[in-house]
């Protein structure tokens, strides 16, 4: 249990490989950055900090099914990478100041719910069942959808990409429209 955690953490609050942790209830109210990593067993973010000043990173959470309870704005990076049971990005922040990562989320079929504003990279690579880019942000620095074998078109991709687009290894891609 995280009950008894400090109410505020100025820098990083890291929860990694806590195999018996079932929820984020009791987390601090405010943290500089949050990292929740591998093998934690909870399936929701109920109890997550209400305010995250910089980065909000979720990585390889095998049971996570929802991004509800994520703050609306993240100044730094946001990641929900390798959260294989996520079927939607609904609940993700509306605005991310730096980069957004949802790579390896094999249950995603679209990008609906993705932030509208991403200041840096948007990476949705290696999402094996992603069939459409609908829901992508309007504008990004770099867009990476490599290794998405079910993707057939770039329809729905951001319309303003300030640097590069990488769609290498999208084996079903038949159109750049």
trRosetta pair geometry for C-beta under 8 A, 3 or more apart (Angstrom, degrees):
i j d omega theta_ij theta_ji phi_ij phi_ji
1 4 7.7 80 112 16 99 99
1 21 7.7 162 -72 -127 23 78
1 25 7.3 -41 -152 84 86 94
1 26 5.9 68 167 15 84 159
2 5 4.9 -5 171 -32 89 125
2 15 7.5 -44 -87 -97 125 137
2 21 7.4 52 -40 -144 93 119
2 23 7.8 -115 16 97 107 69
2 24 6.4 -2 19 -163 151 42
2 25 6.5 159 51 86 101 46
2 26 3.6 164 92 88 77 107
2 27 5.2 11 130 -68 152 55
2 47 7.4 140 58 148 130 131
3 25 7.0 -4 -61 121 85 88
3 26 3.7 -106 -72 -111 46 143
4 26 6.6 7 19 -173 51 125
5 9 8.0 -52 169 -42 105 117
5 13 7.7 55 -169 -146 133 129
5 26 5.5 121 8 145 106 84
5 27 5.8 -18 59 -141 160 27
5 28 5.2 -108 131 -51 118 71
6 9 5.8 115 78 -66 120 80
6 28 5.6 2 89 -95 68 114
7 28 5.6 108 174 -145 18 78
7 29 5.2 1 -174 13 78 105
7 30 7.4 30 144 29 69 83
8 28 5.7 134 -89 -171 19 123
8 29 6.5 -36 -73 58 71 87
8 30 4.7 0 -120 66 87 100
8 31 7.4 -179 -159 -78 49 45
9 12 7.2 -58 140 91 125 19
9 13 4.6 119 62 -63 159 103
9 28 5.0 -166 -7 -9 96 171
9 30 7.4 -172 34 102 58 60
9 31 4.5 5 61 -121 102 82
9 32 6.4 -96 113 6 78 83
10 32 5.3 33 148 -43 37 119
11 32 4.4 -39 -135 38 18 150
11 33 6.8 -24 166 26 52 92
12 31 7.4 43 -151 174 23 113
12 32 6.1 -64 -56 73 40 107
12 33 4.8 -25 -104 69 73 100
12 34 7.7 158 -156 -87 63 21
12 35 6.4 3 -167 4 110 108
13 27 7.2 103 146 -160 152 97
13 28 5.9 -147 -85 22 156 124
13 31 4.3 -77 0 -129 122 145
13 32 7.7 143 -12 41 81 71
13 33 7.3 -176 25 88 66 50
13 34 5.3 -16 65 -110 99 69
13 35 7.4 175 86 29 51 65
13 49 7.2 120 46 -36 151 139
14 35 4.6 -3 -117 64 76 108
14 37 7.6 -3 -168 3 85 111
15 18 5.7 -53 -176 5 87 131
15 21 6.8 -100 -179 89 122 175
15 24 7.7 -167 25 -111 168 88
15 35 7.1 177 33 95 58 61
15 36 4.9 -2 66 -116 104 72
15 37 7.1 173 93 24 56 68
15 40 6.4 46 132 -79 108 144
16 35 6.7 -9 -57 123 105 104
16 36 7.5 179 -75 -159 59 29
16 37 3.8 9 -117 54 90 117
16 38 6.3 39 -162 40 81 79
16 40 7.9 -94 -128 -41 25 106
17 37 6.7 -18 -27 97 66 100
17 38 5.6 10 -71 83 74 94
17 39 5.3 41 -119 53 55 125
17 40 7.7 -94 -66 -52 10 72
18 21 3.9 39 116 -13 116 124
18 39 7.7 165 49 97 36 93
18 40 5.6 27 61 -100 84 91
19 39 5.3 -34 -97 145 77 118
19 40 7.5 -127 -99 -100 26 37
19 41 6.8 60 -176 -33 47 107
20 41 7.1 -11 -140 10 17 131
21 40 5.2 -36 73 -143 112 95
21 41 6.6 158 75 31 55 85
21 42 6.6 -53 123 -27 81 105
22 41 5.8 -32 -102 83 57 106
22 42 5.4 109 174 -81 35 86
23 42 4.9 126 -91 -111 40 136
23 44 7.5 -2 -125 68 88 85
23 46 6.1 -37 -156 78 112 95
23 47 5.5 78 154 25 101 145
24 27 4.7 -7 170 -32 91 127
24 36 7.3 -53 -89 -99 120 145
24 42 6.6 -148 -24 70 76 171
24 45 6.0 4 17 -163 143 53
24 46 6.6 162 50 83 93 46
24 47 3.9 173 93 89 75 100
24 48 4.8 25 115 -72 157 58
25 46 6.6 -3 -62 118 86 90
25 47 3.6 -117 -79 -100 44 154
26 47 6.5 8 15 -173 48 130
27 31 7.8 -61 168 -32 105 126
27 34 8.0 27 -168 -124 137 129
27 47 5.5 124 10 146 103 86
27 48 5.9 -2 49 -138 160 28
27 49 5.2 -106 131 -53 122 72
28 31 5.3 112 77 -60 128 92
28 49 5.4 4 85 -98 74 113
29 49 6.1 102 168 -144 16 78
29 50 5.6 -15 -167 27 73 103
29 51 6.7 29 144 27 71 96
30 49 6.0 128 -95 -169 17 119
30 50 7.1 -42 -72 63 66 79
30 51 4.2 -9 -112 72 86 111
30 52 7.8 -174 -152 -76 54 33
30 53 7.3 57 -178 -37 94 95
31 34 5.1 97 81 -64 145 86
31 49 4.9 -120 4 -66 102 173
31 51 7.5 161 26 95 53 66
31 52 5.7 -8 67 -116 88 71
31 53 7.1 -132 104 10 44 88
32 52 7.8 26 123 -164 15 61
32 53 5.0 -42 -136 49 45 121
32 54 5.6 12 164 13 70 111
33 52 6.8 64 -123 -171 32 98
33 53 7.2 -73 -54 62 56 81
33 54 4.6 -40 -75 72 93 108
33 55 4.1 22 -138 52 111 89
33 56 7.4 -145 -156 -65 63 39
33 57 7.4 19 174 5 101 102
33 76 6.8 -28 -104 48 105 155
34 48 7.2 77 -179 -164 168 99
34 49 6.0 -167 -68 25 138 125
34 52 5.3 -74 -1 -118 111 126
34 55 7.1 -150 41 103 54 67
34 56 5.2 16 55 -125 105 63
34 57 6.8 -177 96 34 62 63
35 55 7.5 17 -65 111 83 113
35 57 4.7 -4 -113 69 71 110
35 59 7.4 -6 -167 7 85 112
36 40 6.0 -58 177 20 97 155
36 57 7.2 176 29 97 60 60
36 58 5.2 -9 67 -113 102 69
36 59 7.3 167 88 24 54 67
36 61 6.7 16 123 -70 106 128
37 40 7.2 111 80 -11 34 107
37 57 7.8 6 -69 120 85 100
37 58 7.9 176 -82 -160 42 38
37 59 4.7 -6 -120 62 77 105
37 60 6.5 29 -168 51 67 96
37 61 7.8 -146 -162 -63 18 81
38 59 6.4 -37 -47 106 69 92
38 60 4.4 2 -97 89 75 124
38 61 7.7 -144 -110 -75 24 49
39 60 7.4 3 -28 119 54 105
39 62 7.2 17 -108 2 38 112
40 61 5.8 -30 62 -123 93 96
41 62 7.9 -23 -116 60 50 96
41 63 5.8 35 -170 18 50 143
42 45 7.8 116 120 -82 126 35
42 61 7.5 -34 67 -168 72 124
42 63 6.6 -176 99 84 21 119
42 64 7.2 39 99 -85 70 76
43 63 4.3 -79 -86 143 82 101
43 64 6.0 172 -148 -105 42 29
43 65 5.1 15 179 6 98 102
43 66 7.5 60 147 17 74 88
43 85 7.6 -48 -139 93 94 147
44 64 7.3 135 -80 -138 21 68
44 65 6.9 -37 -75 52 69 85
44 66 5.3 0 -119 56 82 111
44 68 6.6 -21 -158 61 103 102
44 69 7.0 87 162 11 92 134
45 48 4.3 -8 169 -29 98 130
45 58 7.8 -81 -89 -83 120 140
45 64 7.4 40 -50 -140 85 111
45 66 7.0 -126 9 96 89 81
45 67 6.8 22 2 -152 137 35
45 68 6.4 179 48 80 99 57
45 69 4.1 -165 97 73 99 120
45 70 6.3 38 92 -56 163 73
46 68 7.6 11 -66 100 71 103
46 69 5.6 -170 -87 -56 36 159
47 69 7.4 13 26 -172 34 153
48 69 4.9 124 31 136 112 114
48 70 6.9 -9 88 -89 156 48
49 52 5.6 112 91 -65 121 83
49 71 7.8 -28 104 -40 78 115
50 71 6.7 101 173 -84 41 99
51 71 6.4 87 -113 -94 35 143
52 55 7.2 -86 160 83 118 26
52 56 4.7 84 113 -72 166 102
52 71 5.5 -159 24 11 94 139
52 74 6.2 -10 88 -119 114 88
53 75 6.4 -28 165 31 49 130
53 76 7.9 50 114 -11 57 111
54 74 7.8 32 147 -177 24 81
54 75 5.7 -63 -114 74 40 102
54 76 3.7 40 178 -21 70 138
54 77 7.8 13 153 24 79 67
55 74 7.2 56 -129 -179 28 117
55 76 4.0 -67 -65 97 67 135
55 77 4.7 7 -123 53 100 82
55 78 7.4 -173 -156 -74 61 40
55 79 7.9 9 -175 5 101 97
55 98 7.9 -34 -92 45 87 132
56 70 6.5 120 147 -150 155 100
56 71 7.0 -172 -61 33 153 102
56 74 5.1 -102 11 -116 114 135
56 76 7.8 145 -1 68 63 96
56 77 7.7 -154 40 98 54 55
56 78 5.1 2 65 -116 96 78
56 79 7.5 -176 99 31 58 60
56 93 7.4 128 46 -36 142 128
57 77 6.7 25 -72 103 98 103
57 78 7.4 -172 -81 -152 52 31
57 79 4.4 19 -133 47 76 111
58 61 5.6 -46 177 -7 104 127
58 64 6.6 72 172 -78 139 176
58 79 6.1 -162 44 101 56 72
58 80 4.8 13 65 -115 116 60
58 81 7.5 165 89 33 66 58
58 83 6.0 16 125 -59 117 132
59 79 6.3 11 -71 121 84 124
59 81 5.5 0 -119 68 74 95
59 82 6.1 36 -169 51 62 111
59 83 7.9 -126 -141 -52 15 85
60 81 7.3 -17 -40 106 64 78
60 82 4.2 -10 -81 107 67 127
60 83 7.2 -144 -96 -72 11 54
61 64 3.9 52 105 -17 122 121
61 82 7.9 123 17 101 50 78
61 83 4.9 4 53 -114 87 95
62 83 7.9 -146 -79 -142 17 53
62 84 6.4 -4 -134 38 58 107
62 85 6.9 72 167 -12 44 112
63 85 6.2 0 -152 22 24 151
64 80 7.5 -137 114 -160 145 103
64 83 4.6 -46 69 -158 122 120
64 85 6.2 157 72 61 48 103
64 86 6.2 -7 109 -60 93 92
65 85 5.1 -54 -87 126 72 113
65 86 6.6 166 -143 -94 28 47
65 87 7.2 4 -160 6 78 92
66 86 7.6 159 -67 -120 18 80
66 90 7.8 -41 -147 83 79 89
66 91 5.9 62 174 16 80 165
67 70 5.0 -22 169 -10 89 131
67 80 6.3 -60 -92 -87 117 153
67 86 7.1 43 -39 -132 96 123
67 88 7.9 -121 14 100 105 74
67 89 6.5 9 10 -163 149 45
67 90 6.8 165 50 89 104 45
67 91 3.5 161 87 95 82 109
67 92 5.0 6 129 -65 160 59
67 113 7.4 139 48 153 133 132
68 90 7.9 3 -62 118 77 85
68 91 4.3 -90 -68 -125 45 141
69 91 7.3 11 21 -171 48 121
70 74 7.9 -39 169 -50 103 117
70 78 7.6 72 -174 -146 135 128
70 91 5.7 106 23 151 107 84
70 92 6.2 -15 75 -132 153 30
70 93 5.8 -102 133 -52 115 72
71 74 6.3 124 80 -68 107 75
71 93 6.2 11 92 -100 66 104
72 93 5.9 106 173 -143 24 71
72 94 5.1 -3 -174 14 84 105
72 95 7.2 36 144 26 73 86
73 93 5.9 114 -103 -164 17 116
73 94 6.7 -39 -74 57 67 85
73 95 4.7 -4 -119 66 85 104
73 96 7.9 -176 -157 -78 52 36
73 97 7.9 61 177 -37 88 92
74 77 7.3 -52 138 92 127 15
74 78 4.7 119 59 -60 163 108
74 93 4.6 -114 -4 -57 99 170
74 95 7.3 -176 35 98 59 60
74 96 5.0 0 66 -118 103 72
74 97 6.6 -127 108 10 60 86
75 97 4.3 9 -169 1 42 147
75 98 7.6 45 137 -12 48 91
76 96 8.0 -41 93 -170 31 80
76 97 6.0 -10 -60 63 17 112
76 98 5.1 -10 -172 12 45 126
77 96 7.1 41 -141 -177 30 116
77 98 4.7 -54 -68 82 69 120
77 99 4.8 -3 -120 59 97 81
77 100 7.4 -175 -160 -74 66 34
77 101 7.2 19 179 -1 109 104
77 120 7.6 -43 -97 50 86 137
78 92 6.9 117 141 -165 147 96
78 93 5.6 -154 -72 18 161 124
78 96 4.8 -102 9 -115 116 129
78 99 7.7 -153 37 100 58 50
78 100 5.2 -1 65 -116 97 73
78 101 7.3 -172 98 30 53 68
78 115 7.5 117 45 -31 146 135
79 100 7.6 169 -81 -161 48 39
79 101 4.1 -2 -116 62 88 110
79 102 7.6 -177 -153 -70 52 44
80 83 4.9 -54 168 13 86 135
80 86 6.2 64 147 -49 129 165
80 89 7.6 167 48 -121 147 83
80 92 7.2 -102 -11 -102 138 106
80 101 7.3 176 34 95 48 68
80 102 5.3 7 64 -111 93 79
80 105 6.6 32 112 -76 97 133
81 101 4.8 -20 -57 133 109 111
81 102 6.5 -161 -83 -134 54 19
81 103 5.0 6 -129 56 99 77
81 104 5.5 56 -175 45 76 111
81 105 7.3 -117 -138 -44 32 89
82 103 7.2 -2 -43 98 69 71
82 104 4.0 -8 -81 107 67 134
82 105 7.1 -120 -74 -68 11 58
83 86 4.6 55 107 -18 106 117
83 105 5.6 0 62 -108 71 97
84 104 7.2 -60 -78 147 80 82
84 105 6.5 -172 -103 -141 34 45
84 106 5.0 2 -142 34 88 99
84 107 6.1 100 167 -13 55 100
85 107 5.7 35 -148 -2 23 153
86 89 7.3 55 162 -78 124 53
86 102 7.6 -106 93 -157 148 107
86 105 5.0 -40 63 -156 114 121
86 107 5.9 161 73 64 43 111
86 108 6.3 2 105 -60 92 92
87 107 4.7 -67 -87 138 65 114
87 108 6.7 160 -153 -90 28 45
87 109 7.4 5 -167 3 76 92
88 91 7.8 91 108 15 99 95
88 108 7.3 132 -87 -118 22 79
88 110 7.9 4 -119 66 72 86
88 112 6.3 -42 -148 83 95 96
88 113 5.3 85 164 4 91 150
89 92 4.5 -17 172 -15 89 132
89 102 6.4 -49 -95 -101 119 159
89 108 7.1 35 -40 -122 91 124
89 111 6.1 3 11 -167 142 52
89 112 6.5 164 45 87 93 44
89 113 3.5 172 88 89 72 105
89 114 4.8 26 109 -66 157 59
89 135 6.9 143 48 150 125 138
90 112 6.8 -4 -56 122 85 89
90 113 3.7 -110 -66 -105 44 140
91 113 6.6 5 20 -171 53 128
92 100 7.6 66 177 -151 134 126
92 102 8.0 -50 -99 -72 146 128
92 113 5.5 112 18 144 104 91
92 114 6.1 -12 69 -124 151 33
92 115 5.9 -104 124 -46 112 75
93 96 5.4 114 84 -65 129 83
93 115 5.4 1 93 -87 76 116
94 115 5.7 113 175 -134 19 77
94 116 5.9 -1 -176 16 77 97
94 117 7.2 38 140 28 67 91
95 115 5.7 137 -88 -162 18 120
95 116 6.9 -32 -78 58 69 82
95 117 4.4 2 -123 64 84 112
95 118 8.0 -169 -156 -71 47 42
96 99 7.0 -54 138 96 127 12
96 100 4.7 127 54 -64 165 101
96 115 4.9 -168 -4 0 98 173
96 117 7.0 178 34 100 56 67
96 118 4.9 7 63 -117 105 72
96 119 6.7 -131 107 13 65 83
96 120 7.9 -81 120 33 102 85
97 119 4.8 -5 177 8 39 141
97 120 7.9 35 123 -9 48 97
98 119 5.5 -41 -90 71 23 110
98 120 4.5 4 -180 1 57 132
98 121 8.0 2 152 29 72 75
99 118 6.9 48 -135 -178 33 108
99 119 7.7 -84 -55 71 43 73
99 120 4.0 -61 -67 86 76 120
99 121 4.1 10 -127 53 115 86
99 122 7.2 -162 -157 -69 70 36
99 123 7.1 21 178 0 112 102
100 114 7.0 110 141 -162 153 97
100 115 5.8 -158 -80 23 154 122
100 118 4.8 -83 -1 -121 119 130
100 120 7.9 156 0 68 64 82
100 121 7.3 -153 39 99 55 61
100 122 5.1 4 61 -117 103 71
100 123 7.2 -179 93 29 57 66
100 137 7.5 132 31 -34 147 133
101 121 7.6 26 -70 105 81 107
101 123 4.9 -3 -117 62 72 109
102 105 5.0 -37 169 0 87 136
102 108 6.8 66 148 -41 124 162
102 111 7.7 147 61 -125 150 88
102 114 7.5 -106 -6 -105 147 103
102 123 7.2 171 35 92 54 63
102 124 5.2 0 70 -109 97 76
102 127 7.0 19 120 -71 92 130
103 123 5.1 -30 -46 134 109 103
103 124 6.4 174 -82 -151 58 18
103 125 4.5 0 -121 60 112 75
103 126 5.1 54 -175 47 92 101
103 127 6.9 -124 -143 -45 41 83
103 144 7.9 -20 -79 105 118 113
104 125 7.7 10 -35 94 64 69
104 126 4.8 2 -73 103 62 117
104 127 6.9 -81 -25 -78 7 60
105 108 4.5 52 110 -13 109 117
105 124 7.8 -58 37 -150 107 78
105 127 5.3 -7 63 -113 71 103
106 126 8.0 -52 -75 143 81 74
106 127 6.3 -177 -96 -153 36 53
106 128 4.5 8 -134 32 94 105
106 129 5.8 82 177 5 62 100
107 129 6.5 2 -133 48 19 137
108 111 7.2 45 175 -83 128 51
108 124 7.5 -104 101 -160 152 110
108 127 4.9 -39 63 -164 113 132
108 129 6.6 155 73 76 46 91
108 130 5.4 8 104 -83 96 89
109 129 5.5 -51 -88 132 71 99
109 130 6.3 164 -144 -117 23 37
109 131 5.3 -6 -169 18 81 99
109 132 7.2 33 147 27 71 87
110 130 7.2 130 -81 -147 22 74
110 131 7.1 -41 -69 58 70 77
110 132 4.8 -8 -109 69 90 101
110 133 7.8 167 -151 -110 68 3
110 134 5.1 -28 -157 66 119 93
110 135 5.4 100 149 8 98 131
110 156 7.9 -73 -153 163 96 165
111 114 4.4 -9 166 -22 97 132
111 124 6.2 -68 -93 -92 117 160
111 130 7.5 37 -50 -145 82 116
111 132 7.5 -124 8 105 81 72
111 133 5.9 7 6 -162 128 45
111 134 6.5 172 45 83 83 41
111 135 3.6 -173 93 84 71 105
111 136 5.1 52 87 -66 152 57
111 156 7.2 154 39 144 114 125
112 134 6.4 4 -60 113 84 91
112 135 3.7 -131 -75 -85 37 144
113 135 6.2 3 21 -165 47 134
114 122 7.5 62 -178 -152 136 126
114 135 5.0 115 16 143 101 93
114 136 6.1 -9 69 -121 151 27
114 137 5.9 -102 127 -47 114 73
115 118 5.4 118 84 -61 122 87
115 137 5.7 3 92 -89 75 110
116 137 5.9 117 -175 -135 21 74
116 138 5.8 19 -177 -5 76 103
117 137 6.4 133 -86 -152 10 118
117 138 7.2 -17 -83 39 57 100
117 139 7.1 0 -127 57 63 92
118 121 7.6 -75 151 85 123 24
118 122 5.0 95 93 -69 165 103
118 137 4.5 -117 6 -54 106 171
118 139 7.5 -170 51 90 71 56
118 140 4.8 1 80 -105 112 92
118 141 7.8 -109 118 7 89 78
119 141 6.9 22 144 -27 44 111
120 140 7.2 -2 107 -166 23 82
120 141 4.8 -33 -151 22 38 133
120 142 7.0 -14 164 27 64 93
121 140 6.8 56 -147 176 19 116
121 141 6.0 -56 -62 68 48 103
121 142 4.4 -22 -108 66 80 104
121 143 7.7 173 -156 -77 61 27
121 144 6.6 4 -170 3 107 112
122 136 6.9 106 137 -157 156 92
122 137 5.7 -158 -78 19 152 121
122 140 4.4 -80 -4 -117 112 156
122 142 7.3 -178 27 87 60 56
122 143 5.4 -5 63 -114 100 69
122 144 7.2 179 90 29 53 70
122 158 6.9 125 35 -30 149 135
123 144 4.4 -3 -116 64 79 114
124 127 5.4 -33 167 -7 84 133
124 130 6.4 118 150 -108 117 165
124 133 7.7 155 62 -121 151 83
124 144 7.2 164 33 91 52 65
124 145 5.3 -1 72 -107 93 78
124 148 7.1 21 119 -69 91 137
125 144 5.1 -37 -45 136 112 99
125 145 6.0 172 -84 -152 60 20
125 146 4.3 5 -126 57 118 76
125 147 5.2 59 -177 46 90 101
125 148 6.8 -125 -142 -42 42 91
125 166 8.0 -12 -82 98 121 107
126 146 7.2 3 -38 95 70 76
126 147 4.4 3 -77 102 65 127
126 148 7.1 -101 -50 -71 10 64
127 130 3.8 61 103 -28 116 120
127 145 8.0 -54 30 -151 106 79
127 148 5.4 5 59 -112 77 103
128 148 7.3 -158 -99 -139 19 54
128 149 6.2 0 -147 34 65 102
128 150 6.7 76 157 -8 47 110
129 150 5.5 24 -146 12 31 156
130 133 7.8 52 165 -76 114 58
130 145 7.4 -129 108 -158 148 106
130 148 4.6 -48 64 -155 116 125
130 150 6.0 154 67 66 44 105
130 151 5.6 -2 104 -64 92 99
131 150 4.8 -61 -84 135 72 111
131 151 6.4 179 -137 -94 26 47
131 152 6.9 9 -164 4 74 95
132 135 7.9 90 112 13 98 95
132 151 7.5 157 -70 -126 19 77
132 153 7.5 1 -120 62 68 94
132 155 6.9 -44 -148 83 89 93
132 156 5.6 65 168 18 89 156
133 136 4.9 2 165 -37 92 124
133 145 6.7 -59 -94 -90 116 157
133 151 7.2 51 -44 -140 90 120
133 153 7.7 -120 12 99 103 70
133 154 6.2 2 12 -162 148 45
133 155 6.6 159 47 84 99 45
133 156 3.8 166 88 88 76 103
133 157 4.7 6 127 -68 156 62
134 155 7.3 -3 -60 119 82 85
134 156 3.8 -98 -72 -122 46 147
135 156 6.8 15 19 -179 51 124
136 143 7.6 30 -162 -135 135 128
136 156 5.5 127 7 145 107 80
136 157 5.5 10 36 -140 169 30
136 158 5.1 -116 137 -49 121 68
137 140 5.4 103 76 -53 128 100
137 158 5.4 0 83 -92 73 115
138 158 6.1 85 151 -141 15 85
138 159 6.3 -29 -167 34 65 96
138 160 6.6 22 143 29 72 103
139 158 5.9 135 -94 -170 19 121
139 159 7.3 -46 -76 65 67 70
139 160 3.9 -14 -112 75 92 113
139 161 7.6 -169 -151 -73 53 37
139 162 7.5 54 -178 -31 93 96
140 143 5.3 110 76 -67 137 87
140 158 5.0 -161 10 -31 99 174
140 160 7.6 146 24 93 48 69
140 161 5.8 -5 67 -116 83 73
140 162 7.3 -134 107 14 41 87
141 161 7.5 44 142 -164 13 63
141 162 5.0 -43 -128 55 51 113
141 163 5.2 24 166 6 71 114
142 161 7.2 74 -115 -168 21 100
142 162 7.8 -63 -49 64 53 78
142 163 4.8 -30 -78 70 81 120
142 164 5.2 13 -132 55 90 81
142 165 7.8 -176 -163 -78 55 35
142 166 7.8 13 177 1 96 102
143 157 6.4 92 164 -166 159 106
143 158 5.7 -160 -78 28 140 117
143 161 5.1 -72 -5 -118 116 131
143 164 7.4 -147 39 104 63 54
143 165 4.9 -6 67 -115 104 74
143 166 7.3 180 95 27 58 63
144 165 7.9 179 -78 -159 40 42
144 166 4.8 1 -118 59 75 107
145 148 5.2 -42 168 2 88 135
145 151 6.4 84 153 -69 126 174
145 154 8.0 163 47 -116 150 83
145 157 7.6 -102 -15 -107 143 110
145 166 7.3 171 36 89 53 62
145 167 5.2 3 70 -109 96 79
145 170 6.6 25 118 -70 98 130
146 166 5.3 -23 -52 129 106 102
146 167 6.4 -175 -83 -143 53 21
146 168 4.6 1 -124 60 105 81
146 169 5.2 56 -174 43 80 111
146 170 7.2 -122 -139 -43 33 84
147 168 7.4 5 -38 96 67 74
147 169 4.3 0 -77 105 57 134
147 170 7.3 -64 -14 -70 7 58
148 151 4.1 49 111 -12 114 123
148 167 7.8 -58 35 -151 105 80
148 169 7.8 108 19 103 46 85
148 170 5.2 0 63 -111 78 94
149 169 7.6 -57 -74 150 73 80
149 170 6.8 -175 -97 -148 28 45
149 171 4.7 2 -136 33 82 108
149 172 6.0 84 169 -8 55 101
150 172 5.9 4 -148 27 20 147
151 167 7.6 -118 105 -158 143 110
151 170 4.7 -52 71 -155 114 121
151 172 6.2 151 69 67 40 100
151 173 5.9 5 106 -75 89 84
152 172 4.9 -57 -86 131 71 103
152 173 6.2 159 -151 -111 26 34
152 174 5.4 -11 -169 20 86 97
152 175 6.9 33 145 27 77 91
153 156 8.0 91 104 16 97 92
153 173 7.0 141 -72 -142 24 69
153 174 7.0 -39 -70 58 74 74
153 175 4.5 -6 -111 70 93 102
153 176 7.6 -172 -152 -91 66 7
153 177 6.0 -35 -158 70 115 72
154 157 4.5 -22 175 -16 88 133
154 165 8.0 38 -140 179 140 143
154 167 6.7 -82 -87 -75 111 159
154 173 7.5 35 -42 -142 82 114
154 175 7.4 -131 17 107 75 70
154 176 5.4 7 19 -156 125 50
154 177 7.0 158 55 75 83 22
155 175 7.6 18 -30 100 99 116
155 177 5.8 11 -68 115 94 71
157 161 7.8 -24 151 -45 108 127
157 165 7.3 43 178 -133 146 131
158 161 5.4 115 90 -64 116 87
161 164 7.3 -81 152 81 120 15
161 165 5.5 54 129 -60 168 96
167 170 4.9 -34 170 -1 92 131
167 173 6.4 98 148 -85 125 159
170 173 4.1 66 108 -35 110 118
173 176 7.8 47 173 -74 111 62
